[in-house]
Amino acid sequence: MKKLYKYLLTFMALIIMSSCYEGIDPITQVDPGPDAGAPIVTIMRPVEGFEIQVPDLVTSTTIDFVAEDDIEIASVTVNLDGAVIASYDSFIDYRIFKNEFVYDNIVTGDHVLTVTATDLAGNSTSSIVNFSKQPPYTPLFSGEMFYMNFDGSYTNLITVTDATEVGSPGFSSDAVLGSNSYAGATDSYLTYPTTGMLGSEFSASFWMKVNGTPDRAGVLVIGPPDTANPTAQNNRKSGFRFFRENAGGMQRFKLNVGNGTADSWFDGGAAADVMPDTGEWTHFAFTISGTECVVYINGQVVRQGAFSGVDWAGCDILSIMSGEPRFAGWNHKSDLSNMDELRLFSNALTQDDVINMMAQSSKVLNMSFNGSYTESISKTDATEVGSPGFAGESYKGLNAYAGATDSYLTFPTAGLLGSELSATMWYKLNADPDRAGVLVIGPPDDANPTAPNNRKSGFRFFRENAGGMQRFKLNVGHGAGDSWFDGGAAADVDPALNDWVHLAFTISGTECVVYINGQVVRQGAFAGVDWTGCDILSIMSGAPRFVGWNHKSDLSYLDELALYNKALTQTEIQAIMNAD
């Protein structure tokens, strides 16, 4: 009986198995075909040029990547600065490997991240990203309480706090300053808590590359909830809304501010219009105080009007590059434009402040000489020749450069040279020796290696005795020859003055201008600078490239030296001078 029962169970199992496989083809191995190529590796984070600025000496960063192959991935390695920090050889999905982890040992300096994937055929692909950890950010301007440079992160560098990402905002390698800018995306924006940011005065400054699609959008909003219209909020009784709208093909920028009982409009009409999609960066700023509100575009006032004072009731979040969530009732949603160098202030900026801020965004070299010869943008030390020193006094800050015999600084020109260039500095004159080089970027002189004086490219800014006065001159090479910008007596400085003097000059494709204390002392037409062979900047000497006429080391003091990648206007130079 037991045997019969066993046979019946076996027979029933065979029937069930047969019915289960009925109509289904048997599993057969499919040849995946030949390996068509090497894997593909994409690094999502950090992005190229990412800069970390936190107070900690050692910090962490998120590493996020994808490796893909058409057949099968065999291994993936993650390498930082020449050392393997992670490796993988077992994968759930053998064609696609997505991974994200936090690496904790990031020290100050430049770093190279390499992710390499190898497939079963031995083909390898590497993807490389360069990023850096910078020293902590120090506010540059009075009242600055928020600074976001978008160089690979959405971090307020003053408090070292990250914004919240909504949707999928991105980055663009097209930037006014630094390595990246914010890149808008549909239904995407940033929010940031307003704790500690709201007072009787408020200002904002930023650059935008305006995208006319969509034809209206929010740019910066700090507003209250609208409980009556939760899906299309538009409560304007407190906070502010800075936004843009189509105006006959132009984009018109407007500011709306609430005083607690109602809202006030600051609409400049056609004066506040910007042509979209030109590929050009435009600077925007606005200020709110207890007496007025002002809107600036490229440093010019486009709307100014009386105002009784802002109310901040319910204003707990800042929205960046969208009106959402608090100002979407008129469809001012995400902005697809680019934004860079966003700064917020606890005071009402003046027009001079705004113009100075614009100029600072074009700065490519900055040396304050506060006890070191470190260039603060690249964090690179200048090379000391001889024994330059420090003055024990300064125009601004803790110290200034003090010249010494046969002594000067050199600095590589990589990243400094373009079709336009400007220099600003404070200078305390020592007329002994009675001629000297101040700033020189020039080429070698193979014909006169012991007394070089090749002036066909680069520039030479120097001084010479002129009847007991010291006359400042600029010489610039255009490739075939050189042009002189000598202001005569207007460019003279009295050595007996023994005081700080502001010096500046600009070079463009149409003219060169020399300024002393913000005033033009020489201006003339120019065809455009040639930079052939100009690989070093000499500071406080003509040596080594411009000594044929004995313009050697300068024993004067120098402070707040800066170079810019544009020809500054007189207004900008005066704003820089006054800000210092």
C-alpha positions as CSV (number, residue, x, y, z in Angstrom):
1,M,0.0,0.0,0.0
2,K,2.8,2.4,0.9
3,K,4.5,1.5,-2.4
4,L,1.3,2.3,-4.4
5,Y,1.0,5.6,-2.6
6,K,4.6,6.5,-3.4
7,Y,4.0,5.6,-7.1
8,L,0.9,7.8,-7.3
9,L,2.7,10.8,-5.8
10,T,5.6,10.4,-8.3
11,F,3.1,10.2,-11.2
12,M,1.2,13.3,-10.1
13,A,4.5,15.3,-9.7
14,L,5.4,14.4,-13.3
15,I,2.0,15.5,-14.6
16,I,2.4,18.8,-12.7
17,M,5.9,19.4,-14.0
18,S,4.8,18.6,-17.5
19,S,1.9,21.1,-17.3
20,C,4.2,23.8,-15.9
21,Y,6.6,23.6,-18.8
22,E,3.9,23.2,-21.5
23,G,4.2,26.0,-24.1
24,I,7.6,27.2,-22.7
25,D,10.8,26.8,-24.7
26,P,13.7,25.3,-22.8
27,I,16.4,27.7,-21.5
28,T,19.3,27.9,-23.9
29,Q,22.5,29.9,-23.6
30,V,22.7,32.9,-25.8
31,D,26.0,34.1,-27.2
32,P,26.5,37.8,-26.1
33,G,28.6,38.3,-29.2
34,P,32.1,39.9,-29.3
35,D,33.2,42.6,-26.9
36,A,32.5,45.8,-28.7
37,G,34.7,48.1,-26.8
38,A,36.0,49.4,-23.5
39,P,33.8,50.2,-20.5
40,I,32.3,53.7,-20.0
41,V,33.0,55.5,-16.7
42,T,31.1,58.6,-15.5
43,I,31.9,60.4,-12.3
44,M,28.9,62.4,-11.0
45,R,30.6,63.7,-7.8
46,P,32.8,65.5,-7.3
47,V,32.5,67.5,-10.5
48,E,35.5,68.9,-12.3
49,G,36.9,71.9,-10.5
50,F,34.9,71.2,-7.3
51,E,36.3,73.3,-4.4
52,I,35.8,72.4,-0.7
53,Q,36.0,75.3,1.8
54,V,35.4,74.2,5.4
55,P,37.1,75.2,8.7
56,D,38.3,71.6,9.3
57,L,41.9,70.8,8.4
58,V,40.8,67.3,7.1
59,T,37.3,66.8,5.7
60,S,35.3,64.4,3.5
61,T,33.7,64.3,0.1
62,T,31.1,62.2,-1.6
63,I,32.3,60.0,-4.5
64,D,29.5,59.0,-6.9
65,F,30.2,57.2,-10.2
66,V,28.8,54.7,-12.8
67,A,30.7,52.1,-14.7
68,E,29.1,50.4,-17.7
69,D,30.1,47.7,-20.2
70,D,28.4,46.0,-23.1
71,I,29.3,42.5,-22.0
72,E,30.6,42.3,-18.4
73,I,32.6,44.4,-15.9
74,A,35.5,42.5,-14.3
75,S,36.8,45.2,-11.9
76,V,36.5,48.8,-10.8
77,T,39.1,50.7,-8.9
78,V,38.9,54.2,-7.3
79,N,42.2,56.1,-7.0
80,L,42.9,59.3,-5.2
81,D,46.2,61.1,-5.8
82,G,47.9,57.9,-6.8
83,A,46.6,55.7,-4.1
84,V,43.7,53.1,-4.4
85,I,41.0,54.0,-1.9
86,A,38.3,51.5,-3.1
87,S,38.2,48.5,-5.4
88,Y,35.4,46.1,-6.6
89,D,35.3,42.8,-8.4
90,S,31.9,41.4,-7.6
91,F,28.8,42.8,-9.1
92,I,25.1,42.1,-8.9
93,D,24.4,43.6,-12.3
94,Y,27.5,42.5,-14.3
95,R,27.0,45.3,-17.0
96,I,26.2,48.4,-14.9
97,F,27.8,49.2,-11.6
98,K,26.6,52.3,-9.7
99,N,28.3,53.3,-6.5
100,E,28.4,56.1,-4.0
101,F,30.5,56.4,-0.9
102,V,32.0,59.1,1.4
103,Y,35.8,59.4,1.6
104,D,37.0,61.0,4.8
105,N,40.6,62.0,4.4
106,I,40.6,65.1,2.2
107,V,43.4,67.5,3.2
108,T,44.0,71.1,1.9
109,G,45.4,71.2,-1.6
110,D,44.7,69.9,-5.1
111,H,43.4,66.4,-5.7
112,V,43.0,64.0,-8.6
113,L,40.3,61.4,-8.5
114,T,40.5,58.5,-11.0
115,V,37.9,55.8,-11.5
116,T,39.0,52.9,-13.7
117,A,36.8,50.1,-15.0
118,T,38.1,46.9,-16.7
119,D,36.0,44.4,-18.6
120,L,36.4,40.6,-19.1
121,A,38.4,41.2,-22.4
122,G,40.9,43.3,-20.5
123,N,39.7,46.6,-21.9
124,S,40.0,49.5,-19.4
125,T,38.7,53.0,-19.2
126,S,39.5,55.7,-16.7
127,S,37.6,58.9,-15.9
128,I,39.5,61.7,-14.1
129,V,38.2,64.6,-12.0
130,N,40.3,67.4,-10.5
131,F,39.1,69.0,-7.3
132,S,40.6,70.8,-4.3
133,K,40.2,71.7,-0.7
134,Q,40.7,75.4,-0.1
135,P,41.4,77.2,3.1
136,P,38.3,78.5,4.9
137,Y,36.6,81.4,3.1
138,T,36.9,84.9,4.7
139,P,34.2,87.4,3.8
140,L,35.5,90.0,1.4
141,F,32.9,92.7,2.0
142,S,31.3,94.5,4.9
143,G,28.0,92.9,6.0
144,E,28.6,89.8,3.8
145,M,26.6,86.9,5.5
146,F,26.1,84.5,2.6
147,Y,28.4,83.5,-0.3
148,M,27.8,80.7,-2.7
149,N,30.3,80.4,-5.6
150,F,28.7,77.2,-7.1
151,D,32.2,75.7,-7.7
152,G,30.9,72.2,-7.6
153,S,28.7,72.6,-4.5
154,Y,25.7,74.5,-3.1
155,T,27.4,75.5,0.1
156,N,27.2,78.8,1.9
157,L,30.9,79.2,2.4
158,I,30.5,81.6,5.3
159,T,28.6,79.2,7.5
160,V,29.7,76.1,5.6
161,T,26.1,75.0,5.3
162,D,24.6,73.2,2.3
163,A,21.4,74.4,0.6
164,T,18.6,71.8,0.0
165,E,18.3,70.6,-3.6
166,V,14.8,70.4,-5.1
167,G,14.6,68.5,-8.3
168,S,17.9,68.2,-10.2
169,P,19.7,71.5,-10.3
170,G,23.1,71.3,-12.0
171,F,26.5,72.9,-12.7
172,S,28.0,74.6,-15.7
173,S,31.7,74.9,-16.4
174,D,30.9,78.3,-17.9
175,A,31.6,80.7,-14.9
176,V,32.3,84.3,-14.2
177,L,34.8,83.3,-11.5
178,G,36.1,79.9,-10.4
179,S,35.4,76.6,-12.1
180,N,31.6,76.3,-12.2
181,S,28.3,78.1,-12.0
182,Y,24.7,77.1,-11.1
183,A,22.8,75.6,-14.1
184,G,19.1,75.8,-13.8
185,A,16.8,72.9,-14.7
186,T,13.0,72.4,-15.0
187,D,11.2,72.0,-11.7
188,S,14.6,72.4,-9.9
189,Y,15.9,75.0,-7.4
190,L,17.6,75.4,-4.1
191,T,16.3,76.4,-0.7
192,Y,18.2,77.7,2.3
193,P,17.0,78.6,5.9
194,T,16.9,82.3,6.6
195,T,17.9,81.9,10.3
196,G,20.2,84.8,11.3
197,M,19.9,86.5,7.9
198,L,16.9,88.9,8.3
199,G,17.2,92.4,9.6
200,S,16.2,95.9,8.8
201,E,18.5,96.0,5.8
202,F,19.2,93.4,3.1
203,S,21.1,93.3,-0.1
204,A,21.9,90.7,-2.8
205,S,24.5,90.6,-5.6
206,F,25.0,87.9,-8.3
207,W,25.8,87.3,-11.9
208,M,23.3,85.7,-14.4
209,K,23.5,84.4,-17.9
210,V,19.9,84.9,-18.8
211,N,17.9,82.2,-20.5
212,G,14.7,83.4,-22.0
213,T,13.0,80.0,-21.7
214,P,10.8,79.8,-19.7
215,D,9.8,83.4,-20.4
216,R,9.1,84.1,-16.7
217,A,10.8,82.8,-13.6
218,G,11.7,83.5,-10.0
219,V,15.3,84.3,-9.2
220,L,15.6,85.0,-5.5
221,V,12.6,84.8,-3.1
222,I,12.2,85.1,0.6
223,G,8.5,85.0,1.3
224,P,5.8,83.8,3.7
225,P,3.5,80.8,3.2
226,D,0.1,81.4,1.5
227,T,-2.3,79.2,3.4
228,A,-5.2,80.5,1.3
229,N,-3.5,79.3,-1.9
230,P,-1.3,76.4,-1.0
231,T,-0.9,75.1,-4.6
232,A,-0.3,78.6,-6.2
233,Q,1.2,80.7,-3.4
234,N,1.4,84.4,-3.8
235,N,1.4,86.1,-0.3
236,R,3.4,89.3,-0.9
237,K,2.8,91.1,2.5
238,S,6.2,90.2,3.8
239,G,9.7,89.3,2.5
240,F,10.7,90.0,-1.1
241,R,10.5,88.5,-4.6
242,F,13.1,89.2,-7.3
243,F,12.0,87.8,-10.6
244,R,11.9,88.2,-14.4
245,E,9.2,88.3,-17.0
246,N,8.9,88.6,-20.8
247,A,8.7,92.2,-22.1
248,G,8.4,92.2,-25.9
249,G,11.2,89.6,-26.2
250,M,13.4,91.2,-23.5
251,Q,13.4,89.9,-20.0
252,R,12.4,92.5,-17.4
253,F,13.6,92.2,-13.9
254,K,11.4,93.3,-11.0
255,L,11.6,93.5,-7.2
256,N,8.5,93.2,-5.0
257,V,8.8,93.8,-1.2
258,G,6.3,93.5,1.6
259,N,6.0,95.9,4.6
260,G,3.7,93.8,6.7
261,T,0.3,95.2,5.5
262,A,0.9,95.5,1.7
263,D,3.6,95.2,-1.0
264,S,5.6,97.7,-2.9
265,W,6.8,97.4,-6.5
266,F,10.2,98.4,-7.9
267,D,9.8,97.9,-11.6
268,G,12.3,99.9,-13.8
269,G,10.4,99.3,-17.0
270,A,12.6,99.2,-20.1
271,A,15.6,100.3,-18.0
272,A,15.4,96.9,-16.3
273,D,15.3,94.9,-19.5
274,V,18.0,92.4,-20.4
275,M,18.3,90.7,-23.8
276,P,18.2,86.9,-23.1
277,D,20.2,84.1,-24.7
278,T,23.2,86.4,-25.7
279,G,25.7,84.2,-24.0
280,E,26.8,87.2,-21.9
281,W,26.9,87.4,-18.1
282,T,24.9,90.3,-16.5
283,H,25.4,91.5,-13.0
284,F,22.3,92.1,-10.8
285,A,22.0,93.6,-7.3
286,F,19.3,95.0,-5.2
287,T,19.1,96.6,-1.7
288,I,16.3,96.9,0.8
289,S,16.5,99.5,3.7
290,G,14.1,101.3,6.0
291,T,13.9,104.2,3.6
292,E,14.2,102.9,0.0
293,C,14.8,100.0,-2.3
294,V,17.2,100.1,-5.3
295,V,17.7,97.7,-8.2
296,Y,21.0,97.6,-10.1
297,I,21.9,96.0,-13.5
298,N,25.6,96.0,-14.4
299,G,26.1,98.6,-11.7
300,Q,23.6,101.1,-13.0
301,V,20.5,102.1,-11.0
302,V,17.4,100.8,-13.0
303,R,14.9,101.5,-10.3
304,Q,15.0,103.4,-7.0
305,G,12.1,104.3,-4.8
306,A,11.0,105.1,-1.2
307,F,10.1,102.3,1.1
308,S,8.9,102.1,4.7
309,G,10.7,99.0,5.7
310,V,10.6,95.3,5.1
311,D,8.5,92.8,7.3
312,W,9.9,89.3,7.6
313,A,6.8,87.5,9.2
314,G,6.8,83.8,8.1
315,C,9.9,84.2,5.9
316,D,11.8,81.1,7.0
317,I,13.3,80.0,3.7
318,L,15.2,81.5,0.8
319,S,14.5,80.1,-2.7
320,I,17.3,80.3,-5.2
321,M,16.5,80.3,-9.0
322,S,12.8,79.7,-8.6
323,G,9.7,81.4,-7.1
324,E,8.7,78.1,-5.7
325,P,7.4,77.2,-3.2
326,R,6.2,80.6,-1.9
327,F,5.8,82.7,-5.1
328,A,4.4,80.5,-7.9
329,G,0.9,81.9,-8.2
330,W,1.8,83.8,-11.4
331,N,3.9,80.9,-12.7
332,H,7.3,82.3,-11.7
333,K,8.8,78.9,-11.3
334,S,12.3,77.5,-11.9
335,D,14.8,79.6,-13.9
336,L,16.9,77.7,-16.5
337,S,19.5,80.4,-16.5
338,N,23.0,80.2,-15.1
339,M,23.9,82.0,-11.8
340,D,27.3,82.7,-10.3
341,E,28.9,84.4,-7.3
342,L,25.7,84.8,-5.2
343,R,26.3,87.0,-2.1
344,L,23.8,88.3,0.5
345,F,24.4,91.2,2.9
346,S,23.0,92.4,6.2
347,N,23.4,96.1,5.0
348,A,22.2,98.2,2.1
349,L,25.0,98.3,-0.5
350,T,25.9,101.6,-2.1
351,Q,26.4,101.9,-5.9
352,D,30.2,102.1,-5.3
353,D,29.9,98.8,-3.4
354,V,28.1,97.2,-6.3
355,I,30.6,98.4,-8.9
356,N,33.5,97.3,-6.7
357,M,31.9,93.8,-6.4
358,M,31.5,93.6,-10.1
359,A,35.2,94.4,-10.6
360,Q,36.3,91.9,-7.9
361,S,34.6,89.1,-10.0
362,S,37.1,89.7,-12.8
363,K,40.1,89.5,-10.5
364,V,42.6,86.8,-11.5
365,L,45.5,87.7,-9.1
366,N,45.4,89.1,-5.6
367,M,48.3,89.7,-3.2
368,S,47.8,91.5,0.1
369,F,51.3,90.9,1.5
370,N,50.0,90.3,5.0
371,G,53.1,88.5,6.1
372,S,53.4,86.2,3.0
373,Y,53.9,86.3,-0.7
374,T,51.0,84.0,-1.4
375,E,48.6,84.8,-4.2
376,S,45.2,84.4,-2.5
377,I,43.1,83.1,-5.5
378,S,45.3,80.3,-6.6
379,K,46.9,79.9,-3.1
380,T,50.3,79.8,-4.9
381,D,53.4,81.4,-3.4
382,A,55.4,83.8,-5.6
383,T,59.0,83.0,-6.1
384,E,61.4,85.2,-4.1
385,V,64.5,86.5,-5.8
386,G,67.1,88.0,-3.4
387,S,65.7,89.2,0.0
388,P,62.4,91.1,-0.4
389,G,60.8,92.0,2.9
390,F,57.8,93.4,4.7
391,A,57.2,97.0,5.5
392,G,55.8,96.8,9.1
393,E,53.0,99.1,7.8
394,S,50.4,98.9,5.2
395,Y,47.7,100.7,3.3
396,K,45.3,98.0,4.2
397,G,45.6,94.9,6.4
398,L,48.6,93.8,8.4
399,N,51.6,94.5,6.2
400,A,52.9,95.6,2.8
401,Y,55.7,94.5,0.5
402,A,59.0,96.2,1.2
403,G,61.5,96.4,-1.7
404,A,65.2,95.6,-1.3
405,T,68.3,95.9,-3.5
406,D,68.5,93.1,-6.2
407,S,65.2,91.7,-4.8
408,Y,61.8,91.1,-6.3
409,L,59.0,88.5,-6.8
410,T,58.1,86.4,-9.9
411,F,54.8,84.7,-10.5
412,P,53.7,82.4,-13.4
413,T,51.3,84.0,-15.9
414,A,49.3,80.9,-16.6
415,G,45.6,81.9,-16.4
416,L,46.4,85.6,-16.3
417,L,46.7,86.6,-19.9
418,G,43.9,87.5,-22.3
419,S,42.9,90.2,-24.7
420,E,42.3,92.6,-21.8
421,L,44.2,93.1,-18.6
422,S,44.1,95.6,-15.7
423,A,46.2,96.2,-12.6
424,T,45.5,98.1,-9.4
425,M,47.8,98.6,-6.4
426,W,48.7,100.9,-3.6
427,Y,52.3,102.2,-3.7
428,K,54.5,104.2,-1.3
429,L,57.3,105.8,-3.2
430,N,61.0,105.5,-2.4
431,A,62.9,107.5,-5.1
432,D,66.2,105.8,-4.4
433,P,67.0,104.3,-6.9
434,D,65.7,107.0,-9.2
435,R,64.4,104.5,-11.7
436,A,62.9,101.0,-11.3
437,G,60.5,98.5,-12.6
438,V,57.1,98.1,-10.8
439,L,55.2,95.4,-12.8
440,V,56.6,93.6,-15.9
441,I,55.2,90.8,-18.0
442,G,57.6,90.6,-20.9
443,P,59.4,88.1,-23.2
444,P,63.0,86.9,-23.1
445,D,65.6,88.9,-25.2
446,D,67.8,86.4,-26.8
447,A,69.8,89.1,-28.5
448,N,70.6,90.8,-25.2
449,P,70.6,88.1,-22.5
450,T,72.6,90.2,-20.0
451,A,70.5,93.4,-20.6
452,P,67.2,92.3,-21.9
453,N,64.9,94.9,-23.5
454,N,62.5,93.1,-25.8
455,R,59.4,95.2,-25.9
456,K,57.5,93.6,-28.8
457,S,55.1,91.7,-26.4
458,G,53.8,92.0,-22.9
459,F,53.9,95.2,-20.9
460,R,56.3,97.2,-18.7
461,F,55.0,99.5,-15.9
462,F,57.9,101.5,-14.4
463,R,59.1,104.8,-13.0
464,E,61.9,107.3,-13.9
465,N,63.3,110.5,-12.5
466,A,61.8,113.6,-14.1
467,G,63.4,116.7,-12.6
468,G,63.2,115.4,-9.0
469,M,59.7,113.9,-9.5
470,Q,59.1,110.3,-10.3
471,R,57.2,109.7,-13.6
472,F,55.2,106.5,-14.1
473,K,55.1,105.1,-17.7
474,L,53.4,102.1,-19.4
475,N,54.9,100.4,-22.4
476,V,52.9,97.6,-24.2
477,G,54.0,95.3,-27.1
478,H,51.6,94.5,-30.0
479,G,53.7,91.9,-31.7
480,A,55.4,94.0,-34.4
481,G,56.5,96.7,-32.0
482,D,55.7,98.6,-28.8
483,S,53.5,101.6,-27.9
484,W,54.2,104.2,-25.2
485,F,51.7,105.6,-22.7
486,D,53.7,108.4,-21.0
487,G,51.5,111.1,-19.3
488,G,54.3,113.6,-18.9
489,A,54.0,115.8,-15.8
490,A,50.4,114.5,-15.2
491,A,52.0,111.1,-14.4
492,D,54.5,112.5,-11.8
493,V,54.5,111.7,-8.1
494,D,56.4,113.8,-5.6
495,P,58.9,111.6,-3.6
496,A,58.6,114.1,-0.7
497,L,54.9,113.2,-0.4
498,N,55.8,110.0,1.6
499,D,52.2,108.8,1.4
500,W,50.3,105.9,-0.2
501,V,49.3,106.5,-3.9
502,H,46.9,104.4,-5.9
503,L,48.2,103.3,-9.3
504,A,46.3,101.5,-12.0
505,F,46.5,100.8,-15.7
506,T,44.3,99.0,-18.3
507,I,45.0,97.3,-21.6
508,S,42.4,96.4,-24.1
509,G,42.1,95.8,-27.9
510,T,41.4,99.5,-28.5
511,E,43.3,101.6,-25.9
512,C,45.5,101.7,-22.9
513,V,44.9,104.0,-19.9
514,V,47.1,104.9,-16.9
515,Y,45.5,106.2,-13.6
516,I,47.0,107.8,-10.5
517,N,44.7,108.2,-7.5
518,G,41.7,107.3,-9.8
519,Q,42.4,110.0,-12.3
520,V,43.5,109.5,-16.0
521,V,47.1,110.6,-16.5
522,R,47.5,109.0,-20.0
523,Q,45.0,107.5,-22.4
524,G,45.7,106.4,-26.0
525,A,44.7,104.2,-28.8
526,F,46.2,100.7,-29.0
527,A,45.8,97.8,-31.4
528,G,45.9,95.0,-28.9
529,V,48.5,93.3,-26.7
530,D,50.7,90.3,-27.8
531,W,51.8,87.8,-25.1
532,T,54.4,85.8,-27.0
533,G,57.0,84.5,-24.6
534,C,55.4,86.2,-21.6
535,D,55.5,83.4,-19.0
536,I,56.4,85.3,-15.9
537,L,55.2,88.4,-14.0
538,S,57.9,90.4,-12.2
539,I,56.7,92.3,-9.1
540,M,58.7,95.4,-8.0
541,S,61.5,95.1,-10.5
542,G,62.1,95.1,-14.3
543,A,64.4,92.1,-13.8
544,P,64.8,89.6,-15.4
545,R,63.2,90.7,-18.7
546,F,63.4,94.5,-18.6
547,V,66.8,95.8,-17.3
548,G,68.3,97.2,-20.5
549,W,67.7,100.7,-19.3
550,N,68.5,99.8,-15.7
551,H,64.9,99.5,-14.4
552,K,65.8,97.1,-11.7
553,S,64.5,96.5,-8.2
554,D,62.2,99.1,-6.5
555,L,62.8,99.8,-2.9
556,S,59.3,101.3,-2.5
557,Y,56.4,99.7,-0.6
558,L,53.6,97.9,-2.4
559,D,50.2,96.8,-1.1
560,E,46.9,95.3,-2.3
561,L,48.2,94.3,-5.8
562,A,45.5,92.9,-8.1
563,L,45.2,91.9,-11.8
564,Y,41.9,91.6,-13.6
565,N,40.9,89.8,-16.8
566,K,39.1,92.9,-18.2
567,A,39.8,96.5,-18.9
568,L,38.3,98.2,-15.8
569,T,36.4,101.5,-16.3
570,Q,37.4,104.6,-14.4
571,T,34.3,104.2,-12.3
572,E,35.4,100.7,-11.3
573,I,38.9,101.8,-10.5
574,Q,37.6,104.6,-8.3
575,A,35.2,102.1,-6.6
576,I,38.1,99.7,-5.9
577,M,40.3,102.6,-4.6
578,N,37.5,103.9,-2.3
579,A,36.7,100.4,-1.0
580,D,40.3,99.9,0.0
